[in-house]
């Protein structure tokens, strides 16, 4: 399936939002070693982490396919997509800007800054 640059930017924004959700949950729940998480907290975190991982994997595959189709270096395409995804999108007709916001992450053994990927 051929992807457009705009689709790749939208996919990257979805990855960034999913990552922000994982970081928010981790910050909200605290370290599982400090105070055990409830089963609901564990399930919620694991679901969010899997969603982030799956979105990241799919986006990486789409980036590779797009780079190959465009005969461009994959890392250059990824850098362009990440840069464009960080730029707030304008809401059509309003001129209002929206974005995913900034989330500060702290180091944790629970989730890394990049989801694991076997296809890199």
Beta strands, then each sheet from edge to edge (+ up, - down):
strand 1: 89-90
strand 2: 97-98
sheet 1: 1+ 2-
end
